[in-house]
Amino acid sequence: MKRAIQAGLVAAFLTLVVLALFVGRAGREAENRIDLSPRPSSATAFWAEATIRNVTKHDIVYTIKPGPGARAPRTRTLRVDAVDRIATDLPVEISFDNGRRTGEYLIHPGKPYSFRYDENDVIKVYPGSHGREDAADLAPFVPTPQTVVERMLEVAAVGRDDVVYDIGCGDGRMVITAAKKYRARGVGIDIDAALIEECRAGAAREGVGKLVRFIHMDATKARVTEATVLALYLLPESLETLEPLFDKDLAAGVRIVSHNYKIPGWDDRLVRSEVMTDEKGRKHKIHLYRIPGAK
């Protein structure tokens, strides 16, 4: 009898702990969850939520425009590094003033988005954001056109003896191309596990699986001491975040080739910049840096 009472008390205590955790978590999530259902319904809890993350250095004030059945616009303040979760079964339009103009963007159900700086330090909405709380969000996945990949490798003068690292490697095309075209070794790093699997499949398909490897991890915790060439397609605030890693790990003479965006504060290391046009007529900037002197 005594054991039964003790077991009952333990079970009751555990139930209270679980409920407390659930309620606390629900309260925190509710603060950043926006339900756009025209009529309250338990079904909205199962909708795929769109997410918007603020990876800028300032709070963002934006407006969700009224959709079918909505009564009025909703104005939100999204804190630095916070994530809003929008429950909706239809695309919704948001707008915000970035200091130069009011931009309007369409947000689709179940898709991730982020407020980020462009190369001119203007805040815009970009598709893509992993939304995790335990890792830095460095960039959305936007594939570099293959012609630009090949030119970046040419500008960096990649050869057989090089080890090419790509931080935020996406589908792995940079290191796969370096291996296939130049027989260079390569390492790709990305936080998206599905993309890493795609990279490995692509390397196997192109016959370069023994020359390259792909690592699923938060790039801010990576070590790049082995790199002789570092290829990047990251936004300015992400390059600024990673700059201490570059300074710590990269040896003198290492070449860094960056697609579109300059590394803040590295003008004295800039070797050359050029502009090229891809097959669709879009212009792309390529910046080449070199790590100076002995450390």
N, C-alpha and C positions, 0 to 999 in steps of 0.2 A: 504493500500500500504506500509506504514511504517513498519507494523508488518511483512509483507511478506518479505521485505528487511532484517529485523533483523533476521527472521527465516532462510533466505538463508545464511546470514553471519555466524550464529551459526552452521548450517549444514556444511558449507565449513570449518570452524575452526575444528570441530570434525573430519572431513574427513582427514585433514592434520595431526591431532594428531595421529589418527589410523595409517596412512601411515608412520609417523615418527617412531612409536613404532614397526611396522612391519619391516621396513627397518633396524632399529637398531638391532632387534632380529635376523633377517636374516643374518646380517653381523656378529654377534657374533657366530651364529650357523655355518655359512659357514666356519669360521676359523677352526673348528674342524670336518667338514664333508668331507669325502673322497669319491668321486664318482668313482667307478671302472668300470663303463659302458664302453665297448670298443668303443661305438659310442654315442655321446651326444643324449639324448632323454629325453623328459619331463616325460616319464614313470618312470625314476629312482627316481623321487621325491616321488613315492608311494611305493617303495620297503621297506620291513622291514629292518631297519638298524641294523647291529651288533654294539655293543658298547664295548669299552675298557676303563676302568677307572684306573687311577694310584692312588692307596692308599698307596704307599710307601712314604719314606721321601726324595726321590730324583727324578729328572726328568729322564724319560726313553727314550732312543733312540732305535727305532725299525724299521725294514724294512718290508714292504709289498711286497712279491714276485710277479713277473708278472704272471698273469693268461692268459687265452685265450683272444687274441686280445689286451693285454696290451703291451705297448712299452718298458717299463723299470721298474725296482724296484722303490718303493717310500720309502724314509726314512723320518720318523716322529720323532719329539721330543714332548713327552707327559708330560706336566707339572704336578707337584704334585696336586692331587685331580681333575685334568681335565679329560674330557671324550672325546675320539675320536668316531665319528659315521661313520661307513663304509657302504656305499650304494652298495650292490652287490646282484646279484641273484644266485651266486654260492659260495661255500666255498673258502676261500682264506688262503694262508699260510703266517704267519709272523715269523720273527726271531729276536732275540736280544741277546746281550752278557751280561750275568749277573755277569761277573767278574770271573767266574770259567769255563764257557763253553758257546757256542752259542746254545741256545735252539730254537726249531722250533715247532710251534703250528698251528693247523688248526682252523680257525674262521668261524663259520657258520652264514648265513644270519639270522637276527632277534634275535640272541642270545646275552646275556650280558657276558662280560669277564672282568677280572681285573688283573693288576699286583700287586702281594702281596708277602710278605715274608713267607717262610716256617718255620718249627720249627728250622732249622739250620741257619736262617737269610739270606737265599738265595732267590733272587727274581725269581718268576715263574709266569706263566699265569694260573689263575684259572677260571673255568666257574662260572658264577654267579656274579652279581653286580646290585644293584638297580638303579644306575646311577642318583639318585636324587641330586639336589643341596642343598636341605634344611635339609639333615639328614646325619649323619655319616654312612658309609658303612662298617659294622663290619665283614661280612663274606659271602661267597657264601653258598647256601643251599646244603649241602652234608649230607645225612641222616647217623646217627650213626647206625651200625648194631645192631639188637635187642639183640644179645648176649652180646654186649659191653654195651648197655644201662642197662641190668640187672646186669652186673658185677659192673658198676659204682655205682648203687644204693646199691649194697651189700657192696662195699668198703666204701661208705659214711654211712653205718649202718642206712639206712632210716627205720623209724618205723611209727606207727599209729599217733604219736603226732607231726610229722614233717610237715613243710610247705616247699615244694620243688619248687624253682624257676628255670626256664630255660630261659636264655637270648639268643635270636636267636633260638627259640624253633622249627622252621621248621614245621614238621607235627605233633608235640606235643607228640611224642612217649615217651619222658622221663617222663613228668608229668602224662601222661595217665597210663604208666606202674607203676609208684609209687603209684598212686591211686588204680589201680586194684589189684596189688600184696600186697601192704602194708596198704591200706586204708589211705594213707597220703593225705593231701590236697596239691594242686599244682597250680602254676601260670606260664603260658608261655607268653613270650613277643616276638613279631616279627614285623618287619616293612612291611612285605608282607601281604596285606589284603586277598589275595586268600589263602595263607597258614593258616591264622588265621581261616578262614571259614572251611578249611579242618580239623584243630585241633578240632573245636567245633563239627563237624560232627563225627569225630573219637571218641571223648569223649562220645557223645550220643550213638554211636554204641556199645561201650564197657561198657555202663551202669555206667559211673563215672562222668556224667555231673554235679552232685551236689557237687562233691569234687574238681573240677578243674575249672579254668577260664583262658581265653586267651585274651590278650590285644594287640590291633593293635597300635603300637607307635614306635618312635625312642627310642631305649633302653638307649641311653645316657641321656635321660630325665626321666628315670624311677626311682622309689624308691623301694628298696628291703629290707626295714627295717623289714618286716614280716618274711623273710626267715630264716629257721634254716639249710637248705641245699641249696646250689647253684650249679647247674649243668651247665657245659659250654662245648661248642665245637666251639671255636673261635680261630682265628689266633693270633700270638704273638702281632702284633701291635694293634689289637683290644683289647686284654687283657690289654695292657698297657694303652690304652685310657680309659678303664673302671675302672682301678685300683683305682682312686680317689673316684669313686662311691662306690666301695666295702669298702674302708677304712671309708667312711663317714657313710654308712648305716648298715653295718653288725655288729651284736653284738658279744661280746666275746663268743667263743665256737662254732660259726657257722662253718659248714664244707663246703668246696668248692671242688668239684670233677671236674677235667678238662680232657677232652679227647684229647690225643696226645700232647697238647702244655702246657708248663709251663708258669706261670704268672711271667713276668719279675720282678726281685727284691724281690721275695717272698721266696727265698730259706730257710730263717729262719723260715718260717711258714709251710714248707713242712713236712707232717707227713710220707708219704710213696709214692712210685712209683712202678708200676708193668707193665709187658708186657703180653698181652694175644693174642691168635690167634683166629680169627673168623672162621666161617664155610667155608669160601673160602680160608683159609690159609694165610690171611693177618694179619700182626702184628699191634697191637694197644697199645699205652701207656695210662695208667691211673694214674693221679697225684691227691693225696688227700692233701688238706691244711686245717688248722684250725686257726680261728681268735684268737689271744692270749689275755689273761688278760682283766681286766676291762678298759673301756675307760674313 
